Amino acid sequence: MKTFAYSLMTIVFVLVALVLFLWVRSQPAITMTPASGPVSTARQLQMTLKAPSGGLRNVTAFVQQGEIKANVLVKDYPGDSRESVETVDLSQAALQDGPFTLQIKAKASLYKYSGRTTSQIHSFTLDTTPPAVAVLTTAHNIIKGGAGLVIYTASNDVERTGVVFGDRFVPGYLQEGERYACLFPFPYNMENDKFVPRVVAIDKAGNERMAGINFHLLIKPFSTDRINLSDSFLEKVSSEFKNKFPQAQTPLEIFLKANGEMRAQNIKSLYEHGRKTSPKPLWQGVFVRMPNAAPLGGFAQTRIYLRNGEKVDQQDHLGFDLASVVHAPVPAANNGTVVLAGDFGIYGQTVIIDHGLGLQTLYGHLSRMAIKAGDKIEKGQIIGNTGATGMAAGDHLHFGVLISGQEVSPVEWWDPSWIKNNVSDKLNISDSAK
């Protein structure tokens, strides 16, 4: 009898302990993003609710500022909801700029029975005033496929700022005081009427200010070339890329895969490398062009590929091809830091040098690289030798200039007059110009 009573007490104790354990674990967790600081009616707050055991039952949230008290969230959940992400919209709360609190209460259920409740109070400051923005540079003559530079000031509480056009954003970089510099491209393949660059600044509260730029577009046509794909070239490409495309059956199929899919991957990677940039200019003056080199192909040239007289592909050539002697030494175009030195798809052995403000130069098809990622480079320093690696028919240098990952025409950066009028003089604008 005593044994039975002891066993029964043990079972009851275990059950009570289990229920207590589950009840303790039923307390919901609340995570607010952001948890405090400046906010605005332009940006919704995000609340994540989690019930470790059982399920969420309901949540209520209200804001309070002096005599103002307003519900911003009231919601019930079905019994099996374990996690939910909610948004808090402050626009209907009639708050004034200044401090306020957000009070949250979330309740969970435990197998249809009442669970625990979690309460939180968060302190915020409502700020609905957009940041101040003033464009300092007055003239922006931008060639299609080229670059522009805008200098502007923005309030010191800016979280994100730069130039926007279409669906693109190009970051600006703080120089000194409240002065920012933003190099931005006019993409070669963007419709002219869609390119309307504007400075944008978004503060930590989420307020946004736009400022127009006085600009003039210069439209020039790009050339077209027709390239016959020889057996020897296709065999060369096939031997280099066949391991990348094992499903391709013929040299032509391998070429088409590399020229299309791999090219697209490389372009995407260029935008990723474009973020690895110095916030201050590293270059000085005009950019060096490989000496004694003849141009083979220009920037944004449309290339139509033919096989036995029939068109099989079409791509845009985004760079400048320069040919000299075989394995000619390749000088760095300007001072900077190496962000890539290695194999890079259709470009073969490639070096990318960052010059600051998102400006980078690319050196493709190299036979040898004399530097490595992270090296500091000086203008004119030999970084390698020309070659025919990657998608190259013969020994040459593929030279590219990029702004935040977007390829632009290198010709401007070889022109000392263009650099002085459009870049150097603007960077020298003093704070007294405000």
Secondary structure, 3 states (H helix, E strand, C coil): CHHHHHHHHHHHHHHHHHHHHHHHHCCCEEEEECCCEEECCCCCEEEEEECCCCEEEEEEEEEEECCEEEEEEEEECCCCCCEEEEEECCCCCCCCCEEEEEEEEEEEEECCEEEEEEEEEEEEEECCCCCCEEECCCCEEEECCCEEEEEEEECCCEEEEEEEECCEEEECEEEECCEEEEEEECCCCCCHHHCCCEEEEEECCCCEEEEECCEEEECCCCCEEEEECCHHHHHHHHHHHCCCCCCCCCHHHHHHHHHHHHHHHHHHHHHHHHCCCCCCCCCCCCCCCCCCCEEEECCCEEEEEEECCEEEEEEEECCEEEECCCCCEEECCCCEEEEEEEECHHHCEEEEEECCCCEEEEEEEECEECCCCCCEECCCCEEEECECCCCCCCCEEEEEEEECCEEECCHHHHCHHHHHHHHHHHHCCCHHHC
